[in-house]
C-alpha cells in the first residue's frame, strides 16, 4: 500500500493576509501525513513593480513577464514570500525547506510558445518536468518541501510559472510513489453554483459538469485554471483532488467534509 501524501496549494489572497496565513500554516503543520506546500505570489510583486515604475502588462488576465518583471517575481516569490512561509513553519516545529524549480533541478520548464503573444519569461511544465525521485528522497528525510512559482530551463533562465500547474504536475509525478491527494485552498467554499452565494457549493464536479458549468457562464474566471489543473491531475493517477476554503483545511483532513471533490 502506498503512503499518503498531501500536495497543497495556496494563493495570493491568503499570502497577503498575515493573520489568515498564520492560522492556515498552523493547520498545515499539524498534518501528520507526508506533505508538500505550493504557493502563489500575492500582491507584493505588483506593489513592488509599481514602486519601481515597472509597468505590468496583462493579456486575458495573464501576466507578461519581461526581464524586469522576472527579476521582481523571482525576488518576491522565491525569496521573500517563500522564506517567510518557511520561517513561520519552522516556528510551528514543521521541518520545511523552501525551493524554486531551479534548486537541485527539481522542476524544469520550457518557455511558453504562442503563435501571437510573447509571454516573455513564462514557463510551461508537465509531469516529466518534475524530479520526483529527489523530491521523494527529501520527503523520506522528514522534510516538508515548500515550492514557489519559479522554475528554470537548465540553460540559466528562470521562468514565472503558474502555481496551480506546479501543484498539479508535482501531484501527478509523485503519484507513482505515493497515494496523493491534491488540495487547492482558496478564498471560496469550493466550486459555487452562484459565485455570490457561499452556500451554493457543488459537492462534486465531473469533467462533464465542468464543461456544462463553463458553457453556462457560471464559473468565475479565477477558478478556471484551478479546475483545468485539477482535472489534469485526476486524469493522471492522482487519487483525490479537492477545492476547499483555506480556513477548512483541518476540517477537511480530519472529516473530508469540506469543499468540492473533482472526479472523472
MARPATI-992107 format. One record per residue (C-alpha): residue number from 1; y, x, z. Coordinates in nm, 3 decimals. Example, Ala and Ser with C-alpha at 12.3 -4.5 7.8 and 13.67 -1.06 7.14 Angstrom:
BEGIN
+-----+---------+---------+---------+
: pos :       v :       u :       w :
+-----+---------+---------+---------+
:   1 :  -0.450 :   1.230 :   0.780 :
:   2 :  -0.106 :   1.367 :   0.714 :
+-----+---------+---------+---------+
This chain:
BEGIN
+-----+---------+---------+---------+
: pos :       v :       u :       w :
+-----+---------+---------+---------+
:   1 :   0.000 :   0.000 :   0.000 :
:   2 :   0.344 :   0.131 :  -0.095 :
:   3 :   0.602 :   0.199 :   0.175 :
:   4 :   0.903 :  -0.033 :   0.188 :
:   5 :   1.238 :   0.094 :   0.057 :
:   6 :   1.571 :  -0.088 :   0.053 :
:   7 :   1.828 :   0.007 :  -0.211 :
:   8 :   2.157 :  -0.149 :  -0.100 :
:   9 :   2.480 :  -0.160 :  -0.298 :
:  10 :   2.825 :  -0.231 :  -0.154 :
:  11 :   3.152 :  -0.283 :  -0.338 :
:  12 :   3.523 :  -0.230 :  -0.317 :
:  13 :   3.626 :  -0.531 :  -0.109 :
:  14 :   3.406 :  -0.412 :   0.178 :
:  15 :   3.513 :  -0.048 :   0.141 :
:  16 :   3.878 :  -0.150 :   0.159 :
:  17 :   3.830 :  -0.325 :   0.496 :
:  18 :   3.770 :  -0.072 :   0.776 :
:  19 :   3.653 :  -0.331 :   1.030 :
:  20 :   3.412 :  -0.505 :   0.790 :
:  21 :   3.279 :  -0.171 :   0.667 :
:  22 :   3.211 :  -0.050 :   1.020 :
:  23 :   3.029 :  -0.375 :   1.103 :
:  24 :   2.822 :  -0.350 :   0.785 :
:  25 :   2.728 :   0.015 :   0.844 :
:  26 :   2.618 :  -0.077 :   1.197 :
:  27 :   2.375 :  -0.330 :   1.047 :
:  28 :   2.267 :  -0.082 :   0.778 :
:  29 :   2.198 :   0.191 :   1.033 :
:  30 :   1.966 :  -0.042 :   1.225 :
:  31 :   1.731 :  -0.096 :   0.929 :
:  32 :   1.403 :   0.066 :   1.033 :
:  33 :   1.258 :   0.095 :   0.682 :
:  34 :   1.346 :   0.366 :   0.430 :
:  35 :   1.684 :   0.301 :   0.273 :
:  36 :   1.941 :   0.417 :   0.018 :
:  37 :   2.307 :   0.313 :   0.003 :
:  38 :   2.511 :   0.298 :  -0.319 :
:  39 :   2.885 :   0.235 :  -0.304 :
:  40 :   3.164 :   0.149 :  -0.544 :
:  41 :   3.523 :   0.258 :  -0.531 :
:  42 :   3.762 :   0.006 :  -0.385 :
:  43 :   4.137 :   0.006 :  -0.447 :
:  44 :   4.207 :   0.360 :  -0.330 :
:  45 :   4.168 :   0.522 :  -0.673 :
:  46 :   4.411 :   0.274 :  -0.833 :
:  47 :   4.657 :   0.317 :  -0.546 :
:  48 :   4.646 :   0.695 :  -0.579 :
:  49 :   4.686 :   0.675 :  -0.958 :
:  50 :   4.995 :   0.459 :  -0.913 :
:  51 :   5.144 :   0.708 :  -0.666 :
:  52 :   5.083 :   0.991 :  -0.914 :
:  53 :   5.224 :   0.790 :  -1.203 :
:  54 :   4.895 :   0.789 :  -1.396 :
:  55 :   4.866 :   0.470 :  -1.598 :
:  56 :   4.535 :   0.284 :  -1.563 :
:  57 :   4.404 :   0.121 :  -1.879 :
:  58 :   4.156 :  -0.165 :  -1.876 :
:  59 :   3.983 :  -0.327 :  -2.174 :
:  60 :   3.799 :  -0.652 :  -2.097 :
:  61 :   3.809 :  -0.561 :  -1.729 :
:  62 :   3.654 :  -0.216 :  -1.784 :
:  63 :   3.843 :   0.094 :  -1.682 :
:  64 :   3.919 :   0.357 :  -1.946 :
:  65 :   3.855 :   0.689 :  -1.773 :
:  66 :   4.071 :   0.964 :  -1.924 :
:  67 :   4.069 :   1.316 :  -1.777 :
:  68 :   4.344 :   1.247 :  -1.523 :
:  69 :   4.173 :   0.928 :  -1.409 :
:  70 :   3.839 :   1.108 :  -1.386 :
:  71 :   3.994 :   1.365 :  -1.154 :
:  72 :   4.116 :   1.084 :  -0.929 :
:  73 :   3.793 :   0.879 :  -0.921 :
:  74 :   3.577 :   1.188 :  -0.862 :
:  75 :   3.804 :   1.293 :  -0.575 :
:  76 :   3.815 :   0.944 :  -0.423 :
:  77 :   3.460 :   0.815 :  -0.488 :
:  78 :   3.250 :   1.130 :  -0.440 :
:  79 :   3.495 :   1.280 :  -0.192 :
:  80 :   3.697 :   1.060 :   0.041 :
:  81 :   3.501 :   0.735 :   0.033 :
:  82 :   3.154 :   0.892 :   0.025 :
:  83 :   3.221 :   1.130 :   0.311 :
:  84 :   3.394 :   0.860 :   0.517 :
:  85 :   3.082 :   0.642 :   0.488 :
:  86 :   2.852 :   0.935 :   0.569 :
:  87 :   3.061 :   1.025 :   0.875 :
:  88 :   3.054 :   0.667 :   1.003 :
:  89 :   2.676 :   0.654 :   0.957 :
:  90 :   2.635 :   0.981 :   1.148 :
:  91 :   2.836 :   0.822 :   1.429 :
:  92 :   2.573 :   0.546 :   1.432 :
:  93 :   2.290 :   0.803 :   1.452 :
:  94 :   2.187 :   0.749 :   1.089 :
:  95 :   2.100 :   1.076 :   0.914 :
:  96 :   2.299 :   1.006 :   0.599 :
:  97 :   2.361 :   1.258 :   0.323 :
:  98 :   2.620 :   1.195 :   0.052 :
:  99 :   2.571 :   1.257 :  -0.319 :
: 100 :   2.721 :   1.226 :  -0.661 :
: 101 :   2.478 :   1.221 :  -0.951 :
: 102 :   2.568 :   1.585 :  -1.023 :
: 103 :   2.431 :   1.706 :  -0.688 :
: 104 :   2.085 :   1.858 :  -0.746 :
: 105 :   2.088 :   1.686 :  -1.088 :
: 106 :   2.000 :   1.355 :  -0.919 :
: 107 :   2.146 :   1.124 :  -1.187 :
: 108 :   2.212 :   1.243 :  -1.541 :
: 109 :   2.430 :   1.029 :  -1.768 :
: 110 :   2.531 :   1.003 :  -2.132 :
: 111 :   2.887 :   0.940 :  -2.245 :
: 112 :   2.928 :   0.573 :  -2.332 :
: 113 :   2.924 :   0.516 :  -2.706 :
: 114 :   3.112 :   0.223 :  -2.854 :
: 115 :   3.195 :   0.150 :  -3.215 :
: 116 :   3.556 :   0.053 :  -3.147 :
: 117 :   3.654 :   0.176 :  -2.799 :
: 118 :   3.659 :   0.525 :  -2.650 :
: 119 :   3.598 :   0.466 :  -2.280 :
: 120 :   3.661 :   0.833 :  -2.204 :
: 121 :   3.460 :   0.985 :  -1.922 :
: 122 :   3.241 :   0.681 :  -1.861 :
: 123 :   2.869 :   0.747 :  -1.836 :
: 124 :   2.574 :   0.520 :  -1.903 :
: 125 :   2.237 :   0.567 :  -1.736 :
: 126 :   1.884 :   0.431 :  -1.744 :
: 127 :   1.567 :   0.457 :  -1.537 :
: 128 :   1.469 :   0.801 :  -1.669 :
: 129 :   1.817 :   0.931 :  -1.574 :
: 130 :   1.715 :   0.940 :  -1.207 :
: 131 :   1.541 :   1.235 :  -1.041 :
: 132 :   1.307 :   1.012 :  -0.841 :
: 133 :   1.084 :   1.299 :  -0.726 :
: 134 :   1.368 :   1.477 :  -0.549 :
: 135 :   1.510 :   1.156 :  -0.402 :
: 136 :   1.162 :   1.078 :  -0.267 :
: 137 :   1.148 :   1.419 :  -0.102 :
: 138 :   1.483 :   1.353 :   0.066 :
: 139 :   1.358 :   1.018 :   0.194 :
: 140 :   1.042 :   1.180 :   0.331 :
: 141 :   1.265 :   1.417 :   0.527 :
: 142 :   1.402 :   1.104 :   0.704 :
: 143 :   1.737 :   1.146 :   0.529 :
: 144 :   1.937 :   0.846 :   0.403 :
: 145 :   2.093 :   0.913 :   0.061 :
: 146 :   2.440 :   0.767 :   0.004 :
: 147 :   2.538 :   0.763 :  -0.364 :
: 148 :   2.889 :   0.744 :  -0.508 :
: 149 :   2.957 :   0.611 :  -0.858 :
: 150 :   2.993 :   0.957 :  -1.015 :
: 151 :   2.728 :   1.107 :  -1.246 :
: 152 :   2.710 :   1.406 :  -1.484 :
: 153 :   2.563 :   1.517 :  -1.818 :
: 154 :   2.429 :   1.862 :  -1.720 :
: 155 :   2.687 :   2.009 :  -1.960 :
: 156 :   2.958 :   2.045 :  -1.697 :
: 157 :   3.106 :   1.696 :  -1.737 :
: 158 :   3.141 :   1.432 :  -1.468 :
: 159 :   3.135 :   1.061 :  -1.550 :
: 160 :   3.260 :   0.743 :  -1.389 :
: 161 :   2.955 :   0.513 :  -1.380 :
: 162 :   2.912 :   0.150 :  -1.280 :
: 163 :   2.781 :   0.140 :  -0.922 :
: 164 :   2.584 :  -0.182 :  -0.983 :
: 165 :   2.398 :   0.000 :  -1.259 :
: 166 :   2.338 :   0.307 :  -1.041 :
: 167 :   2.178 :   0.086 :  -0.775 :
: 168 :   1.960 :  -0.088 :  -1.034 :
: 169 :   1.831 :   0.229 :  -1.201 :
: 170 :   1.764 :   0.402 :  -0.866 :
: 171 :   1.565 :   0.095 :  -0.759 :
: 172 :   1.372 :   0.099 :  -1.087 :
: 173 :   1.296 :   0.472 :  -1.067 :
: 174 :   1.185 :   0.460 :  -0.702 :
: 175 :   0.964 :   0.154 :  -0.761 :
: 176 :   0.700 :   0.394 :  -0.892 :
: 177 :   0.655 :   0.529 :  -0.539 :
: 178 :   0.787 :   0.252 :  -0.311 :
: 179 :   0.787 :  -0.124 :  -0.260 :
: 180 :   1.156 :  -0.157 :  -0.348 :
: 181 :   1.392 :  -0.437 :  -0.251 :
: 182 :   1.736 :  -0.420 :  -0.416 :
: 183 :   2.027 :  -0.588 :  -0.237 :
: 184 :   2.369 :  -0.642 :  -0.388 :
: 185 :   2.603 :  -0.703 :  -0.094 :
: 186 :   2.943 :  -0.852 :  -0.177 :
: 187 :   3.204 :  -1.099 :  -0.052 :
: 188 :   3.031 :  -1.423 :  -0.161 :
: 189 :   2.738 :  -1.605 :  -0.002 :
: 190 :   2.533 :  -1.542 :  -0.318 :
: 191 :   2.543 :  -1.691 :  -0.667 :
: 192 :   2.754 :  -2.005 :  -0.636 :
: 193 :   2.728 :  -2.327 :  -0.836 :
: 194 :   3.103 :  -2.363 :  -0.773 :
: 195 :   3.289 :  -2.035 :  -0.714 :
: 196 :   3.538 :  -2.220 :  -0.489 :
: 197 :   3.266 :  -2.372 :  -0.268 :
: 198 :   3.090 :  -2.118 :  -0.040 :
: 199 :   2.828 :  -2.382 :   0.045 :
: 200 :   2.713 :  -2.416 :  -0.317 :
: 201 :   2.472 :  -2.121 :  -0.300 :
: 202 :   2.193 :  -2.126 :  -0.558 :
: 203 :   1.888 :  -2.003 :  -0.364 :
: 204 :   1.713 :  -1.852 :  -0.666 :
: 205 :   1.812 :  -1.771 :  -1.024 :
: 206 :   1.575 :  -1.703 :  -1.314 :
: 207 :   1.667 :  -1.544 :  -1.645 :
: 208 :   1.676 :  -1.894 :  -1.797 :
: 209 :   1.901 :  -2.020 :  -1.516 :
: 210 :   2.132 :  -1.723 :  -1.569 :
: 211 :   2.168 :  -1.799 :  -1.940 :
: 212 :   2.239 :  -2.168 :  -1.869 :
: 213 :   2.497 :  -2.094 :  -1.598 :
: 214 :   2.668 :  -1.835 :  -1.816 :
: 215 :   2.685 :  -2.064 :  -2.119 :
: 216 :   2.829 :  -2.340 :  -1.899 :
: 217 :   3.103 :  -2.100 :  -1.783 :
: 218 :   3.003 :  -2.136 :  -1.417 :
: 219 :   2.973 :  -1.764 :  -1.346 :
: 220 :   3.277 :  -1.566 :  -1.234 :
: 221 :   3.323 :  -1.253 :  -1.447 :
: 222 :   3.291 :  -1.030 :  -1.139 :
: 223 :   2.933 :  -1.139 :  -1.075 :
: 224 :   2.809 :  -1.086 :  -1.432 :
: 225 :   2.748 :  -0.707 :  -1.401 :
: 226 :   2.556 :  -0.765 :  -1.077 :
: 227 :   2.335 :  -1.029 :  -1.237 :
: 228 :   2.277 :  -0.826 :  -1.553 :
: 229 :   2.172 :  -0.525 :  -1.344 :
: 230 :   1.969 :  -0.744 :  -1.108 :
: 231 :   1.764 :  -0.875 :  -1.400 :
: 232 :   1.733 :  -0.521 :  -1.534 :
: 233 :   1.570 :  -0.431 :  -1.202 :
: 234 :   1.341 :  -0.731 :  -1.162 :
: 235 :   1.219 :  -0.682 :  -1.521 :
: 236 :   1.135 :  -0.317 :  -1.445 :
: 237 :   0.897 :  -0.344 :  -1.149 :
: 238 :   1.148 :  -0.376 :  -0.864 :
: 239 :   0.966 :  -0.604 :  -0.623 :
: 240 :   1.257 :  -0.812 :  -0.493 :
: 241 :   1.626 :  -0.848 :  -0.577 :
: 242 :   1.885 :  -1.047 :  -0.383 :
: 243 :   2.260 :  -1.106 :  -0.397 :
: 244 :   2.389 :  -1.161 :  -0.043 :
: 245 :   2.710 :  -1.174 :   0.157 :
: 246 :   2.775 :  -0.837 :   0.318 :
: 247 :   2.801 :  -0.988 :   0.667 :
: 248 :   2.449 :  -1.133 :   0.630 :
: 249 :   2.262 :  -0.803 :   0.591 :
: 250 :   2.090 :  -0.811 :   0.931 :
: 251 :   2.004 :  -1.180 :   0.895 :
: 252 :   1.853 :  -1.114 :   0.553 :
: 253 :   1.650 :  -0.811 :   0.662 :
: 254 :   1.508 :  -0.998 :   0.962 :
: 255 :   1.471 :  -1.351 :   0.821 :
: 256 :   1.504 :  -1.336 :   0.440 :
: 257 :   1.719 :  -1.648 :   0.452 :
: 258 :   2.044 :  -1.520 :   0.306 :
: 259 :   2.185 :  -1.524 :  -0.044 :
: 260 :   2.032 :  -1.571 :  -0.388 :
: 261 :   1.696 :  -1.435 :  -0.498 :
: 262 :   1.665 :  -1.310 :  -0.855 :
: 263 :   1.333 :  -1.395 :  -1.016 :
: 264 :   1.161 :  -1.369 :  -1.353 :
+-----+---------+---------+---------+
